[in-house]
Each structure stands twice: as structure tokens, then as C-alpha cells.
Amino acid sequence: MKIDTNNLVSITEANQNFSQVAKKVDRSGTVVILKNNKPQYLVSKFNEDNFSTEMQMLTVIAKMILTEHAKAFKELAQ
């Protein structure tokens, strides 16, 4: 993933002026927030279609994990 240096924001700046971060996200789609000069957070526009797809994927993965480890979960529940 390529990161545009114009979309890097310190955590201090984000904390003090989040509306500017939101405006950058509106323009570019994403902003990377740095903590101790290292990428720590990614702020992006909410996309309902992507969210729905991601939730469906998470549901499938969760079902697979629960099915695969059902015996262990039952023992833990006792």
C-alpha cells in the first residue's frame, strides 16, 4: 500500500483538530495517524457496502472457528 505523505498526521494533531483529519479523509479516502513517528491508525471513509461484505466474511470465519474448536469451547464453558 502506498502512503501519501500529505495524509500523515501526528496523534497530537489528530487529537487537537480531528475535523481537519476528517476533511483530509474526505479528500483522499484515508489518513494515517502516527504515534511516536510510526504508523499506528488508519482512518478511512465508511463504506456501507464494504462493511456489509466484511461482516459477512467475519461471520463465516467465526462459524468456521467455532465449528473446528467446538469441543474445546464446550469444555471451557463448564
C-alpha positions as CSV (number, residue, x, y, z in Angstrom):
1,M,0.0,0.0,0.0
2,K,1.4,3.4,-1.0
3,I,1.0,6.2,1.6
4,D,0.8,9.8,0.5
5,T,2.9,11.8,2.9
6,N,0.3,14.6,2.8
7,N,-2.1,12.1,4.5
8,L,0.2,11.5,7.5
9,V,-1.0,13.2,10.8
10,S,0.5,13.1,14.2
11,I,-1.7,11.7,17.0
12,T,-1.4,15.1,18.7
13,E,-2.6,16.9,15.7
14,A,-5.5,14.5,15.2
15,N,-6.4,14.8,18.9
16,Q,-6.4,18.6,18.8
17,N,-8.1,19.1,15.4
18,F,-10.0,16.0,14.3
19,S,-12.1,18.0,11.9
20,Q,-9.0,18.6,9.7
21,V,-8.3,14.9,9.7
22,A,-11.9,14.2,8.6
23,K,-11.5,16.8,5.8
24,K,-8.3,15.0,4.6
25,V,-10.2,11.7,4.7
26,D,-13.0,13.3,2.6
27,R,-10.4,14.4,0.0
28,S,-8.2,11.4,-0.1
29,G,-10.2,8.5,1.3
30,T,-7.7,7.6,4.1
31,V,-5.4,9.2,6.6
32,V,-2.6,7.5,8.6
33,I,-2.2,8.7,12.2
34,L,1.3,8.5,13.6
35,K,2.2,7.7,17.2
36,N,5.8,8.1,18.1
37,N,6.5,8.7,14.4
38,K,5.2,5.3,13.5
39,P,2.0,4.5,11.6
40,Q,-0.5,3.5,14.3
41,Y,-4.0,4.1,13.0
42,L,-5.8,4.2,9.6
43,V,-8.8,6.5,9.3
44,S,-10.9,5.9,6.3
45,K,-14.4,6.7,4.9
46,F,-17.1,4.4,6.0
47,N,-18.4,2.4,3.0
48,E,-21.6,0.5,3.8
49,D,-21.2,-2.0,1.0
50,N,-17.7,-2.9,2.2
51,F,-18.8,-3.0,5.8
52,S,-21.6,-5.5,4.9
53,T,-19.2,-7.7,2.9
54,E,-16.6,-7.6,5.7
55,M,-19.2,-8.5,8.3
56,Q,-20.3,-11.5,6.2
57,M,-16.7,-12.6,5.9
58,L,-16.2,-12.3,9.7
59,T,-19.4,-14.3,10.3
60,V,-18.2,-17.1,8.1
61,I,-14.7,-17.2,9.7
62,A,-16.3,-17.1,13.2
63,K,-18.5,-20.1,12.3
64,M,-15.5,-22.0,11.0
65,I,-13.5,-21.4,14.2
66,L,-16.5,-22.3,16.4
67,T,-17.1,-25.5,14.4
68,E,-13.5,-26.5,14.4
69,H,-13.0,-25.9,18.1
70,A,-16.5,-26.8,19.4
71,K,-15.2,-29.4,21.8
72,A,-12.7,-27.0,23.4
73,F,-15.3,-24.3,23.8
74,K,-17.8,-26.8,25.4
75,E,-15.1,-27.8,27.9
76,L,-14.3,-24.2,28.7
77,A,-17.9,-23.4,29.3
78,Q,-18.2,-26.0,32.1
